[in-house]
Amino acid sequence: MRWMLFLIFPLLADAAGKSPKEVVALWRALPKLAKDTPGKAYRELHTWLPNRGLRGLYAKAQFALNLAQLQKLSGHKIFGTGPHANGKLNLKSPDDFGHYNPAFLKWLASHGIPGRTDAKLRKELQPVYDKFLRRTARGFFVAHRNLMANPARLKKIQAEYLERLDGRKAAGDFLQEQFRADADRLDKAGHDWYETNVAHGFWVRRALDGTADECHALLTALLQTHDAAWLKKQTPR
């Protein structure tokens, strides 16, 4: 019977990494959603740059696969704690932020990138990545590398951010101001100023909720799938 396991196990491993049809459909729908998403959707997510950042991306994506649907599809809560509830984002909470569920992020790394295990889908969806995800993915990657290179600075910013959350003192604005110089420098290197600025704040929060490693693994999987040549250049020799 052992020989049967050697035959069956690869099939199970492949199935475990296969993207659900809903995820594939979302990737395929992004070009059309970019044209059809109403301005109201961006305003409700409090973003003034529809084609920048994670909010702009989700404003489009929700019409194909929203958070409530994604949570049901994955079988995992997206957020462990925080202000977001019932499949809705609360982006105006003055004293808290969404704490991601590591199990969901691991599921997303395995099932949210259709081209990761399917060469045909990788080729088909490459233009979608290039147009709608590449700039953001690269910006978040370089922001992570920049922030993690100085642990003492990260720890100091985390402490003040938490103090501002406790005192309801514009914690989000504080993060944006902290990383203006970083965004200026990365902008000169060819990255988007806004996205690298907010990406630093994203990684501060992930360091606080304990999911920085899972998020970085997800991001790296995306880059390895659709941006391997660029990613290789970022790796120190």
C-alpha positions as CSV (number, residue, x, y, z in Angstrom):
1,M,0.0,0.0,0.0
2,R,3.0,2.3,0.5
3,W,3.4,2.7,-3.2
4,M,-0.2,4.1,-3.4
5,L,0.8,6.9,-1.0
6,F,3.6,8.0,-3.3
7,L,1.1,8.3,-6.1
8,I,-1.6,10.0,-4.1
9,F,0.5,12.5,-2.0
10,P,1.6,14.6,-5.0
11,L,-2.0,14.9,-6.0
12,L,-3.1,16.0,-2.6
13,A,-0.2,18.6,-2.4
14,D,-1.3,20.0,-5.7
15,A,-4.9,20.2,-4.7
16,A,-3.9,22.0,-1.5
17,G,-2.1,24.7,-3.4
18,K,-4.8,25.2,-6.1
19,S,-6.7,28.5,-6.2
20,P,-10.5,28.3,-5.9
21,K,-12.4,29.3,-9.0
22,E,-13.6,32.5,-7.2
23,V,-10.0,33.7,-6.7
24,V,-9.2,33.0,-10.4
25,A,-12.3,34.8,-11.4
26,L,-11.2,37.8,-9.3
27,W,-7.9,38.1,-11.0
28,R,-9.5,37.8,-14.4
29,A,-12.1,40.4,-13.5
30,L,-9.7,43.1,-12.3
31,P,-9.3,44.9,-15.7
32,K,-13.0,45.3,-16.1
33,L,-13.5,46.2,-12.5
34,A,-10.9,49.0,-12.9
35,K,-13.1,50.5,-15.5
36,D,-16.5,49.9,-13.8
37,T,-15.9,50.6,-10.1
38,P,-17.9,53.8,-9.2
39,G,-16.2,56.7,-7.4
40,K,-18.5,56.1,-4.4
41,A,-16.6,52.8,-3.7
42,Y,-13.3,54.6,-3.3
43,R,-14.8,57.4,-1.2
44,E,-16.4,54.8,1.2
45,L,-12.9,53.4,1.7
46,H,-11.5,56.9,2.3
47,T,-9.0,56.8,-0.5
48,W,-8.4,59.8,-2.7
49,L,-6.1,57.8,-5.0
50,P,-8.2,55.1,-6.7
51,N,-5.3,53.6,-8.5
52,R,-2.9,53.5,-5.5
53,G,-2.5,51.3,-2.5
54,L,-4.5,48.4,-0.9
55,R,-7.6,50.5,-0.4
56,G,-7.8,51.3,-4.1
57,L,-7.3,47.7,-5.0
58,Y,-9.9,46.4,-2.6
59,A,-12.4,49.0,-3.8
60,K,-12.3,47.2,-7.1
61,A,-11.9,43.6,-5.9
62,Q,-14.9,43.7,-3.6
63,F,-17.3,43.6,-6.5
64,A,-15.9,40.2,-7.4
65,L,-14.9,38.8,-4.0
66,N,-15.5,40.8,-0.9
67,L,-14.2,40.2,2.6
68,A,-17.2,38.3,3.9
69,Q,-17.1,36.0,0.8
70,L,-13.4,35.5,1.1
71,Q,-13.6,34.6,4.7
72,K,-16.3,32.0,4.0
73,L,-14.2,30.7,1.0
74,S,-11.0,30.4,3.1
75,G,-12.6,28.9,6.2
76,H,-10.6,31.4,8.3
77,K,-11.4,34.7,10.0
78,I,-9.5,37.4,8.2
79,F,-9.0,39.4,11.3
80,G,-8.4,38.1,14.8
81,T,-9.2,41.3,16.6
82,G,-9.7,44.9,15.8
83,P,-12.5,47.2,14.5
84,H,-13.3,45.4,11.3
85,A,-16.4,43.1,11.7
86,N,-19.1,41.3,9.7
87,G,-17.1,41.6,6.4
88,K,-16.9,45.4,6.7
89,L,-13.8,47.6,7.1
90,N,-13.8,50.2,9.7
91,L,-11.0,52.5,8.6
92,K,-11.8,55.4,10.9
93,S,-11.2,53.7,14.3
94,P,-9.2,56.2,16.4
95,D,-7.8,53.6,18.8
96,D,-7.4,50.3,17.1
97,F,-6.5,48.6,13.8
98,G,-7.2,45.3,12.2
99,H,-5.1,42.4,13.6
100,Y,-4.7,39.8,10.8
101,N,-5.3,36.1,11.5
102,P,-2.0,34.3,10.6
103,A,-4.0,31.2,9.4
104,F,-5.8,33.3,6.8
105,L,-2.6,34.8,5.5
106,K,-1.1,31.4,5.1
107,W,-4.2,30.2,3.3
108,L,-4.0,33.3,1.0
109,A,-0.3,32.6,0.2
110,S,-1.2,29.0,-0.8
111,H,-4.5,29.7,-2.6
112,G,-4.6,33.4,-3.5
113,I,-2.0,33.4,-6.3
114,P,-3.4,31.2,-9.2
115,G,-0.2,31.3,-11.2
116,R,1.9,30.0,-8.3
117,T,1.1,26.3,-9.1
118,D,-0.3,26.7,-12.7
119,A,2.0,27.8,-15.4
120,K,-0.9,28.4,-17.8
121,L,-2.6,30.7,-15.4
122,R,0.7,32.4,-14.6
123,K,1.1,33.3,-18.2
124,E,-2.6,34.4,-18.6
125,L,-2.6,36.5,-15.5
126,Q,0.8,38.1,-15.9
127,P,-0.7,41.2,-17.6
128,V,-3.0,41.6,-14.6
129,Y,-0.1,41.6,-12.2
130,D,1.9,44.0,-14.4
131,K,-0.9,46.6,-14.5
132,F,-2.6,46.3,-11.2
133,L,-0.3,44.7,-8.7
134,R,3.4,45.1,-9.6
135,R,3.9,48.7,-8.5
136,T,2.2,48.0,-5.2
137,A,4.0,44.7,-4.6
138,R,7.4,46.2,-5.2
139,G,6.7,49.2,-3.0
140,F,5.6,47.1,-0.1
141,F,8.7,44.9,-0.5
142,V,11.2,47.7,-0.5
143,A,9.3,49.4,2.4
144,H,9.6,46.2,4.5
145,R,13.3,45.9,3.8
146,N,13.9,49.5,4.7
147,L,11.9,49.4,7.9
148,M,13.3,46.0,9.1
149,A,16.9,47.2,8.5
150,N,16.6,49.4,11.6
151,P,15.0,47.5,14.5
152,A,15.7,50.3,17.0
153,R,13.8,52.8,14.9
154,L,10.9,50.4,14.3
155,K,10.6,49.7,18.1
156,K,10.6,53.5,18.8
157,I,7.9,54.2,16.2
158,Q,5.8,51.3,17.4
159,A,5.9,52.6,21.0
160,E,4.7,56.1,20.0
161,Y,2.1,54.7,17.6
162,L,0.6,52.7,20.5
163,E,0.7,55.7,22.8
164,R,-1.2,57.7,20.2
165,L,-3.8,55.0,19.7
166,D,-4.3,54.8,23.4
167,G,-4.8,58.6,23.5
168,R,-6.7,58.8,20.2
169,K,-4.2,61.3,18.9
170,A,-4.1,60.8,15.1
171,A,-2.0,57.7,15.1
172,G,-2.4,57.2,11.3
173,D,-1.2,60.8,10.6
174,F,1.8,60.2,12.8
175,L,2.9,57.2,10.8
176,Q,2.6,59.1,7.5
177,E,4.8,61.9,8.8
178,Q,7.4,59.5,10.2
179,F,8.0,58.0,6.7
180,R,8.0,61.1,4.5
181,A,11.8,61.1,4.1
182,D,11.8,57.4,3.3
183,A,9.1,57.8,0.7
184,D,11.0,60.7,-0.8
185,R,14.1,58.6,-1.2
186,L,12.3,55.6,-2.6
187,D,10.4,57.8,-5.0
188,K,13.7,58.9,-6.5
189,A,14.6,55.2,-6.9
190,G,11.5,54.8,-9.1
191,H,8.9,53.7,-6.6
192,D,5.5,55.3,-5.9
193,W,5.7,57.9,-3.1
194,Y,2.3,57.3,-1.7
195,E,2.4,53.6,-1.7
196,T,5.8,53.3,-0.1
197,N,4.7,55.8,2.5
198,V,1.6,53.9,3.6
199,A,3.5,50.6,3.2
200,H,5.8,51.5,6.0
201,G,2.8,52.1,8.2
202,F,1.3,48.7,7.2
203,W,4.5,47.0,8.3
204,V,4.5,48.8,11.6
205,R,1.1,47.4,12.3
206,R,2.1,43.9,11.1
207,A,5.0,44.0,13.4
208,L,2.6,44.8,16.2
209,D,0.0,42.2,15.4
210,G,2.6,39.5,14.9
211,T,1.9,38.8,11.2
212,A,4.8,40.5,9.5
213,D,6.4,37.2,8.6
214,E,3.2,35.8,7.1
215,C,2.6,38.9,5.2
216,H,6.1,39.0,3.9
217,A,5.8,35.3,2.9
218,L,2.6,36.1,1.0
219,L,4.3,39.1,-0.8
220,T,7.4,37.1,-1.6
221,A,5.2,34.3,-3.1
222,L,3.5,36.8,-5.3
223,L,6.8,38.3,-6.5
224,Q,8.4,34.9,-7.0
225,T,5.4,34.0,-9.2
226,H,5.1,37.1,-11.3
227,D,8.2,39.2,-10.7
228,A,11.0,36.7,-10.1
229,A,13.7,38.6,-12.1
230,W,13.1,41.8,-10.1
231,L,13.0,40.0,-6.8
232,K,16.3,38.3,-7.6
233,K,17.9,41.7,-8.0
234,Q,16.8,42.7,-4.6
235,T,18.5,39.8,-2.8
236,P,21.9,40.7,-1.4
237,R,24.8,38.6,-2.7
